[in-house]
Amino acid sequence: MEFLSGVVSGAYSLDDLIRWGGYLVLFGIVFTETGLLVGFFLPGDSLLITAGLVAAAGGLNVWWLNALLVVAAVTGDSVGYAIGARLGPRLFTRPKSLLFNPRHIERTRAFYARHGAKTIVIARFVPIIRTFAPVVAGVGQMAYRRFLFYNVAGGVGWVTSMTWTGYLLGRAIPNIANYVHLVVVIVIVLSVTPIVVEIVRERRRRSV
């Protein structure tokens, strides 16, 4: 418990957390961020890239890392979908609390209204929206089979792009761990840009 408090306070780094908790802690954090409404504050992108860096240094097996975290991401989103489907529209009227802010739900609902089912993929690369997108899909009664397709595609894309980026950079560039946040931004931009371009093209085709 003292160690976890040190991570929150900044006394320990994500690298220290991963080396301390290993696969179990990584699985738990990814699952919580993607599957539970209280996980929106967790550092998913930075955590995955740092996990890749740790794997590059020999602290984790990169193949096991990817397999376990894809399962965590897909399972987490499925739980979020189930929560949304069970609670229904009353979730939008839930009062604000320490761990729940209705504005996050409204922001996600607006995002979902603009991008439709692709939100499940795009949201993987957008903090906060990532946590609430599957919930909104559940509230909106998206067919689960369709949701699962986008869930798996997004989960695989998110986990592998982040962890492999960290792993390959860790093998190629000394001290890259000092620039994790910059790497996160670059990876997100490169990952989301093709999706955004396709959405823009689709809208233009519809407007013609």
ZAZAKE-583045 format. One line per 4 residues: number of its first residue (from 1); their letters; for each residue x, y negated, z of N, C-alpha, C. Coordinates in Angstrom, 2 decimals. Example, Ala and Ser with C-alpha at 12.3 -4.5 7.8 and 13.67 -1.06 7.14 Angstrom:
<recs>
1 = as = 13.19/5.69/7.80/12.30/4.50/7.80/13.20/3.30/7.80  12.85/2.25/7.08/13.67/1.06/7.14/12.90/-0.03/7.87
</recs>
This chain:
<recs>
1 = mefl = 0.84/1.21/0.00/0.00/0.00/0.00/0.87/-1.25/0.00  1.96/-1.19/0.76/2.88/-2.34/0.83/3.49/-2.60/-0.54  3.78/-1.52/-1.29/4.36/-1.69/-2.62/3.37/-2.37/-3.56  2.10/-1.94/-3.53/1.07/-2.54/-4.39/0.88/-4.01/-4.07
5 = sgvv = 0.94/-4.34/-2.79/0.84/-5.75/-2.40/2.00/-6.55/-2.98  3.17/-5.92/-3.02/4.34/-6.58/-3.59/4.21/-6.83/-5.08  3.54/-5.90/-5.79/3.31/-6.08/-7.23/2.38/-7.25/-7.46  1.29/-7.32/-6.67/0.32/-8.40/-6.80/0.97/-9.75/-6.50
9 = sgay = 1.84/-9.79/-5.49/2.47/-11.05/-5.09/3.61/-11.45/-6.01  4.05/-10.52/-6.85/5.14/-10.82/-7.77/6.51/-10.40/-7.26  6.53/-9.80/-6.07/7.81/-9.35/-5.51/8.38/-8.18/-6.32  7.48/-7.40/-6.94/7.91/-6.29/-7.79/7.34/-6.51/-9.19
13 = sldd = 8.02/-5.96/-10.20/7.61/-6.14/-11.59/6.75/-4.97/-12.06  6.17/-5.10/-13.27/5.43/-3.99/-13.86/6.34/-2.79/-14.08  7.59/-3.06/-14.40/8.57/-1.99/-14.55/8.69/-1.19/-13.26  8.77/-1.90/-12.13/8.86/-1.23/-10.83/7.60/-0.42/-10.56
17 = lirw = 6.43/-0.99/-10.89/5.15/-0.30/-10.67/5.09/1.00/-11.46  5.50/0.94/-12.72/5.44/2.13/-13.57/6.40/3.20/-13.08  7.60/2.81/-12.69/8.57/3.79/-12.19/8.11/4.39/-10.87  7.37/3.59/-10.08/6.87/4.07/-8.78/5.68/5.00/-8.96
21 = ggyl = 4.73/4.63/-9.81/3.48/5.39/-9.92/3.39/6.35/-11.08  4.26/6.18/-12.08/4.29/7.09/-13.21/3.00/7.16/-14.00  2.77/8.33/-14.58/1.62/8.52/-15.46/0.29/8.30/-14.74  0.21/8.70/-13.49/-1.05/8.61/-12.75/-1.50/7.17/-12.60
25 = vlfg = -0.59/6.29/-12.21/-0.93/4.87/-12.04/-1.28/4.25/-13.39  -0.52/4.58/-14.43/-0.81/4.06/-15.76/-2.20/4.48/-16.23  -2.52/5.74/-16.05/-3.83/6.26/-16.44/-4.93/5.53/-15.68  -4.73/5.37/-14.37/-5.74/4.72/-13.54/-5.97/3.26/-13.93
29 = ivft = -4.90/2.54/-14.22/-5.04/1.12/-14.58/-5.74/0.96/-15.93  -5.32/1.74/-16.92/-5.94/1.64/-18.25/-7.42/2.04/-18.18  -7.71/3.10/-17.46/-9.11/3.53/-17.31/-9.94/2.46/-16.62  -9.41/1.89/-15.55/-10.15/0.87/-14.79/-10.38/-0.38/-15.61
33 = etgl = -9.35/-0.81/-16.34/-9.51/-2.04/-17.14/-10.53/-1.86/-18.24  -10.58/-0.68/-18.85/-11.48/-0.48/-19.97/-12.84/0.07/-19.56  -12.94/0.66/-18.37/-14.17/1.34/-18.02/-14.98/0.77/-16.89  -14.38/-0.04/-16.04/-15.08/-0.55/-14.87/-15.14/-2.07/-14.93
37 = lvgf = -16.25/-2.63/-14.55/-16.45/-4.08/-14.65/-15.46/-4.88/-13.83  -14.84/-4.23/-12.83/-13.92/-4.95/-11.95/-12.49/-4.95/-12.49  -12.26/-4.35/-13.67/-10.89/-4.20/-14.15/-10.41/-5.27/-15.09  -11.21/-6.33/-15.26/-10.88/-7.35/-16.28/-9.59/-8.11/-15.98
41 = flpg = -9.15/-8.11/-14.71/-7.97/-8.90/-14.33/-6.67/-8.11/-14.49  -6.75/-6.85/-14.86/-5.56/-6.01/-14.93/-4.74/-6.31/-16.20  -3.41/-6.18/-16.12/-2.52/-6.60/-17.24/-2.32/-5.50/-18.27  -3.37/-5.12/-19.00/-3.28/-3.98/-19.90/-2.20/-4.07/-20.96
45 = dsll = -2.17/-5.16/-21.73/-1.21/-5.27/-22.83/0.24/-5.25/-22.33  0.52/-6.07/-21.34/1.88/-6.12/-20.79/2.27/-4.78/-20.19  1.31/-4.12/-19.56/1.57/-2.83/-18.93/1.96/-1.79/-19.98  1.23/-1.74/-21.10/1.51/-0.74/-22.13/2.88/-0.97/-22.77
49 = itag = 3.19/-2.21/-23.07/4.50/-2.49/-23.68/5.62/-2.18/-22.70  5.42/-2.54/-21.43/6.44/-2.23/-20.42/6.59/-0.73/-20.26  5.48/0.01/-20.34/5.55/1.47/-20.27/6.39/2.02/-21.42  6.24/1.43/-22.61/7.07/1.83/-23.74/8.54/1.56/-23.49
53 = lvaa = 8.83/0.43/-22.86/10.22/0.09/-22.53/10.80/1.09/-21.52  9.98/1.46/-20.54/10.42/2.45/-19.54/10.68/3.79/-20.22  9.82/4.16/-21.17/10.02/5.41/-21.92/11.32/5.35/-22.72  11.61/4.19/-23.30/12.85/4.03/-24.08/14.08/4.22/-23.21
57 = aggl = 13.95/3.87/-21.94/15.07/4.01/-21.00/15.14/5.42/-20.41  14.21/6.29/-20.80/14.22/7.66/-20.32/13.36/7.92/-19.11  12.61/6.91/-18.66/11.79/7.08/-17.46/10.48/7.80/-17.68  10.01/7.85/-18.94/8.76/8.52/-19.29/8.93/9.20/-20.64
61 = nvww = 8.11/10.21/-20.90/8.08/10.84/-22.21/7.09/10.08/-23.08  7.54/9.51/-24.19/6.70/8.62/-24.98/5.50/9.35/-25.58  5.62/10.65/-25.87/4.50/11.40/-26.45/3.42/11.67/-25.41  3.84/12.10/-24.22/2.89/12.29/-23.12/2.24/10.97/-22.75
65 = lnal = 3.02/9.92/-22.76/2.52/8.59/-22.42/1.38/8.19/-23.35  1.59/8.34/-24.65/0.56/7.96/-25.61/-0.68/8.84/-25.50  -0.47/10.14/-25.37/-1.61/11.05/-25.29/-2.49/10.75/-24.07  -1.86/10.59/-22.92/-2.61/10.33/-21.69/-3.33/8.99/-21.72
69 = lvva = -2.67/7.97/-22.24/-3.27/6.64/-22.21/-4.36/6.47/-23.27  -4.26/7.19/-24.38/-5.37/7.19/-25.34/-6.60/7.82/-24.69  -6.40/8.92/-23.98/-7.51/9.56/-23.26/-8.10/8.60/-22.23  -7.23/7.91/-21.49/-7.71/6.95/-20.48/-8.51/5.83/-21.12
73 = avtg = -8.03/5.31/-22.25/-8.71/4.19/-22.92/-10.06/4.61/-23.48  -10.10/5.76/-24.13/-11.36/6.24/-24.74/-12.37/6.62/-23.66  -11.90/7.30/-22.62/-12.79/7.67/-21.52/-13.30/6.43/-20.80  -12.43/5.48/-20.58/-12.83/4.25/-19.91/-13.91/3.51/-20.67
77 = dsvg = -13.75/3.36/-21.98/-14.77/2.69/-22.79/-16.09/3.45/-22.77  -16.02/4.77/-22.76/-17.24/5.57/-22.71/-17.98/5.37/-21.40  -17.24/5.23/-20.31/-17.86/4.95/-19.02/-18.50/3.56/-19.04  -17.79/2.58/-19.62/-18.35/1.24/-19.74/-19.63/1.24/-20.54
81 = yaig = -19.66/2.00/-21.63/-20.86/2.13/-22.46/-22.01/2.71/-21.63  -21.71/3.75/-20.85/-22.74/4.39/-20.02/-23.29/3.42/-18.97  -22.41/2.60/-18.39/-22.86/1.60/-17.42/-23.82/0.62/-18.07  -23.46/0.13/-19.26/-24.33/-0.80/-19.97/-25.66/-0.18/-20.35
85 = arlg = -25.63/1.07/-20.82/-26.86/1.75/-21.22/-27.77/1.98/-20.02  -27.18/2.24/-18.87/-27.98/2.52/-17.67/-28.55/1.24/-17.07  -27.75/0.20/-16.97/-28.21/-1.05/-16.34/-29.11/-1.85/-17.26  -28.84/-1.79/-18.58/-29.68/-2.50/-19.53/-29.56/-4.01/-19.40
89 = prlf = -30.54/-4.74/-19.94/-30.49/-6.21/-19.98/-30.38/-6.88/-18.62  -30.78/-6.18/-17.55/-30.70/-6.83/-16.23/-29.26/-7.12/-15.82  -28.31/-6.50/-16.52/-26.90/-6.80/-16.25/-26.60/-8.27/-16.51  -27.31/-8.87/-17.49/-27.07/-10.26/-17.85/-27.55/-11.24/-16.78
93 = trpk = -28.40/-10.76/-15.88/-28.92/-11.63/-14.82/-28.29/-11.33/-13.46  -27.31/-10.46/-13.47/-26.63/-10.11/-12.22/-25.92/-11.34/-11.66  -26.05/-11.61/-10.35/-25.43/-12.82/-9.78/-23.91/-12.76/-9.78  -23.30/-13.93/-9.79/-21.84/-14.04/-9.77/-21.31/-13.58/-8.42
97 = sllf = -20.18/-12.88/-8.45/-19.52/-12.43/-7.22/-18.02/-12.51/-7.43  -17.27/-12.08/-6.42/-15.82/-12.15/-6.49/-15.27/-11.36/-7.68  -15.89/-10.21/-7.97/-15.39/-9.32/-9.02/-16.28/-9.29/-10.26  -17.28/-10.17/-10.31/-18.16/-10.19/-11.49/-18.53/-11.62/-11.83
101 = nprh = -18.28/-11.99/-13.08/-18.63/-13.33/-13.55/-19.53/-13.19/-14.78  -20.80/-13.63/-14.69/-21.72/-13.50/-15.83/-21.20/-14.15/-17.10  -20.33/-15.14/-16.97/-19.79/-15.81/-18.16/-18.99/-14.85/-19.03  -18.32/-13.87/-18.40/-17.57/-12.89/-19.17/-18.52/-12.06/-20.04
105 = iert = -19.65/-11.68/-19.46/-20.64/-10.91/-20.21/-21.20/-11.73/-21.37  -21.53/-13.00/-21.10/-22.10/-13.86/-22.13/-21.09/-14.10/-23.26  -19.84/-14.30/-22.88/-18.78/-14.50/-23.88/-18.65/-13.27/-24.76  -18.71/-12.09/-24.14/-18.60/-10.84/-24.90/-19.81/-10.63/-25.79
109 = rafy = -21.00/-10.95/-25.27/-22.21/-10.79/-26.07/-22.16/-11.67/-27.32  -21.66/-12.90/-27.16/-21.53/-13.80/-28.31/-20.51/-13.25/-29.32  -19.41/-12.71/-28.81/-18.39/-12.10/-29.66/-18.98/-10.92/-30.42  -19.77/-10.11/-29.72/-20.40/-8.93/-30.31/-21.40/-9.34/-31.39
113 = arhg = -22.14/-10.43/-31.13/-23.13/-10.91/-32.10/-22.46/-11.34/-33.40  -21.25/-11.88/-33.31/-20.53/-12.34/-34.50/-19.91/-11.20/-35.29  -19.36/-10.21/-34.58/-18.54/-9.20/-35.24/-19.16/-7.80/-35.29  -20.28/-7.59/-34.59/-20.94/-6.30/-34.63/-20.10/-5.17/-34.06
117 = akti = -20.23/-3.98/-34.66/-19.55/-2.80/-34.13/-18.03/-2.93/-34.14  -17.49/-3.75/-35.05/-16.03/-3.94/-35.09/-15.51/-4.54/-33.79  -16.42/-5.13/-33.01/-16.02/-5.68/-31.71/-15.32/-4.64/-30.85  -15.76/-3.39/-30.93/-15.19/-2.33/-30.09/-13.71/-2.14/-30.41
121 = viar = -13.32/-2.35/-31.67/-11.91/-2.24/-32.06/-11.17/-3.53/-31.74  -11.71/-4.66/-32.20/-11.03/-5.95/-32.00/-10.83/-6.24/-30.52  -11.85/-5.92/-29.71/-11.81/-6.26/-28.29/-10.66/-5.59/-27.55  -10.17/-4.48/-28.07/-9.04/-3.82/-27.42/-7.85/-4.77/-27.27
125 = fvpi = -7.74/-5.72/-28.16/-6.59/-6.62/-28.16/-6.92/-7.99/-27.55  -8.10/-8.10/-26.94/-8.52/-9.38/-26.34/-8.83/-9.16/-24.86  -7.97/-9.64/-23.96/-8.22/-9.48/-22.52/-9.60/-10.00/-22.14  -10.20/-9.41/-21.12/-11.53/-9.69/-20.59/-12.60/-9.13/-21.54
129 = irtf = -12.60/-9.56/-22.82/-13.55/-9.00/-23.79/-13.37/-7.48/-23.85  -12.12/-7.03/-23.73/-11.82/-5.60/-23.75/-12.63/-4.85/-22.69  -12.77/-5.43/-21.52/-13.47/-4.78/-20.42/-14.97/-4.73/-20.65  -15.53/-5.79/-21.21/-16.99/-5.90/-21.27/-17.60/-5.47/-22.60
133 = apvv = -16.80/-5.32/-23.66/-17.34/-4.94/-24.97/-18.11/-3.62/-24.95  -17.57/-2.55/-24.35/-18.34/-1.30/-24.33/-19.62/-1.41/-23.51  -19.60/-2.24/-22.48/-20.80/-2.45/-21.66/-21.89/-3.10/-22.50  -21.53/-4.14/-23.24/-22.50/-4.83/-24.09/-23.02/-3.89/-25.18
137 = agvg = -22.15/-3.03/-25.72/-22.59/-2.05/-26.71/-23.62/-1.09/-26.11  -23.41/-0.72/-24.85/-24.37/0.14/-24.17/-25.69/-0.54/-23.93  -25.64/-1.80/-23.51/-26.87/-2.58/-23.29/-27.63/-2.71/-24.61  -26.91/-2.92/-25.71/-27.53/-3.08/-27.02/-27.97/-1.77/-27.65
141 = qmay = -27.77/-0.65/-26.94/-28.20/0.66/-27.43/-27.56/1.04/-28.77  -26.29/0.67/-28.96/-25.58/1.17/-30.14/-25.57/2.70/-30.09  -25.82/3.35/-31.21/-25.79/4.81/-31.25/-24.44/5.30/-30.73  -24.47/6.26/-29.78/-23.22/6.65/-29.14/-22.22/7.24/-30.13
145 = rrfl = -22.70/7.98/-31.13/-21.78/8.56/-32.10/-21.02/7.46/-32.85  -21.74/6.41/-33.21/-21.10/5.28/-33.90/-20.13/4.58/-32.95  -20.58/4.38/-31.70/-19.71/3.75/-30.71/-18.44/4.56/-30.52  -18.57/5.88/-30.44/-17.41/6.74/-30.20/-16.39/6.62/-31.32
149 = fynv = -16.87/6.51/-32.56/-15.95/6.35/-33.70/-15.08/5.11/-33.52  -15.72/3.97/-33.24/-14.97/2.72/-33.05/-14.15/2.76/-31.76  -14.65/3.44/-30.76/-13.95/3.56/-29.49/-12.62/4.29/-29.68  -12.67/5.44/-30.36/-11.45/6.22/-30.60/-10.48/5.44/-31.49
153 = aggv = -11.00/4.83/-32.56/-10.13/4.06/-33.46/-9.44/2.93/-32.71  -10.21/2.20/-31.91/-9.63/1.09/-31.15/-8.67/1.56/-30.07  -9.04/2.64/-29.38/-8.18/3.15/-28.31/-6.84/3.63/-28.82  -6.87/4.39/-29.92/-5.62/4.88/-30.51/-4.78/3.71/-31.02
157 = gwvt = -5.42/2.78/-31.72/-4.69/1.63/-32.26/-4.06/0.77/-31.19  -4.81/0.51/-30.13/-4.32/-0.34/-29.05/-3.16/0.30/-28.31  -3.36/1.53/-27.85/-2.33/2.20/-27.05/-1.06/2.42/-27.86  -1.19/2.97/-29.06/0.01/3.29/-29.83/0.76/2.04/-30.29
161 = smtw = 0.03/1.00/-30.68/0.73/-0.21/-31.14/1.52/-0.85/-30.00  0.97/-0.83/-28.81/1.65/-1.46/-27.67/2.81/-0.61/-27.16  2.55/0.67/-26.90/3.59/1.51/-26.31/4.75/1.75/-27.28  4.43/1.99/-28.56/5.51/2.23/-29.52/6.31/0.98/-29.81
165 = tgyl = 5.65/-0.17/-29.77/6.40/-1.42/-29.92/7.41/-1.55/-28.79  6.96/-1.33/-27.56/7.87/-1.39/-26.42/8.98/-0.37/-26.53  8.61/0.84/-26.93/9.60/1.92/-27.03/10.67/1.61/-28.08  10.24/1.23/-29.28/11.19/0.97/-30.36/12.06/-0.25/-30.09
169 = lgra = 11.45/-1.29/-29.52/12.24/-2.48/-29.17/13.22/-2.16/-28.05  12.78/-1.34/-27.10/13.65/-0.95/-26.00/14.86/-0.17/-26.47  14.68/0.63/-27.52/15.80/1.39/-28.07/16.72/0.53/-28.92  16.18/-0.56/-29.47/16.95/-1.35/-30.45/17.57/-2.62/-29.88
173 = ipni = 16.91/-3.23/-28.88/17.34/-4.55/-28.42/17.61/-4.54/-26.92  18.83/-4.83/-26.50/19.14/-4.91/-25.07/18.37/-6.06/-24.40  17.93/-5.84/-23.17/17.28/-6.87/-22.36/15.96/-7.38/-22.94  15.33/-6.63/-23.83/14.06/-7.07/-24.41/12.97/-7.14/-23.33
177 = anyv = 13.17/-6.42/-22.23/12.17/-6.44/-21.15/11.96/-7.84/-20.58  12.94/-8.72/-20.76/12.80/-10.09/-20.26/11.80/-10.91/-21.08  11.37/-10.37/-22.23/10.49/-11.13/-23.14/9.19/-10.38/-23.43  8.73/-9.62/-22.44/7.54/-8.79/-22.63/6.33/-9.60/-23.09
181 = hlvv = 6.08/-10.75/-22.45/4.88/-11.53/-22.77/4.92/-12.05/-24.21  6.10/-12.44/-24.68/6.22/-12.88/-26.07/5.94/-11.73/-27.03  6.45/-10.56/-26.69/6.22/-9.38/-27.52/4.73/-9.05/-27.58  4.05/-9.16/-26.44/2.61/-8.90/-26.38/1.86/-9.79/-27.36
185 = vivi = 2.17/-11.07/-27.34/1.49/-12.03/-28.23/1.72/-11.65/-29.69  2.96/-11.33/-30.03/3.28/-10.98/-31.42/2.53/-9.73/-31.86  2.51/-8.72/-31.00/1.83/-7.46/-31.34/0.33/-7.69/-31.53  -0.28/-8.47/-30.64/-1.71/-8.73/-30.75/-2.03/-9.44/-32.05
189 = vlsv = -1.23/-10.45/-32.39/-1.46/-11.20/-33.64/-1.34/-10.28/-34.85  -0.29/-9.46/-34.88/-0.08/-8.56/-36.01/-1.17/-7.50/-36.11  -1.68/-7.06/-34.96/-2.69/-6.00/-34.94/-4.07/-6.52/-35.34  -4.41/-7.71/-34.88/-5.75/-8.24/-35.09/-5.90/-8.92/-36.45
193 = tpiv = -4.81/-9.47/-36.99/-4.90/-10.23/-38.24/-5.57/-9.46/-39.39  -5.19/-8.20/-39.66/-5.86/-7.49/-40.76/-7.36/-7.34/-40.55  -7.78/-7.13/-39.30/-9.20/-6.97/-38.99/-9.93/-8.28/-39.24  -9.33/-9.38/-38.78/-9.95/-10.69/-38.97/-10.06/-11.02/-40.46
197 = veiv = -9.02/-10.72/-41.22/-9.04/-10.98/-42.66/-10.17/-10.20/-43.33  -10.34/-8.94/-42.93/-11.41/-8.13/-43.51/-12.79/-8.69/-43.15  -12.95/-9.17/-41.92/-14.23/-9.76/-41.50/-14.54/-11.01/-42.33  -13.53/-11.84/-42.54/-13.71/-13.06/-43.34/-14.09/-12.70/-44.77
201 = rerr = -13.41/-11.71/-45.34/-13.74/-11.28/-46.71/-15.16/-10.76/-46.80  -15.57/-9.98/-45.79/-16.92/-9.43/-45.79/-17.97/-10.53/-45.72  -17.72/-11.54/-44.91/-18.65/-12.66/-44.80/-18.73/-13.43/-46.12  -17.61/-13.59/-46.78/-17.61/-14.29/-48.07/-18.39/-13.51/-49.12
205 = rrsv = -18.24/-12.17/-49.10/-18.99/-11.35/-50.05/-20.49/-11.47/-49.82  -20.88/-11.53/-48.54/-22.30/-11.64/-48.23/-22.88/-13.00/-48.62  -22.03/-14.02/-48.57/-22.51/-15.37/-48.87/-22.61/-15.66/-50.37  -21.98/-14.77/-51.16/-22.01/-14.99/-52.62/-23.37/-14.57/-53.19
</recs>
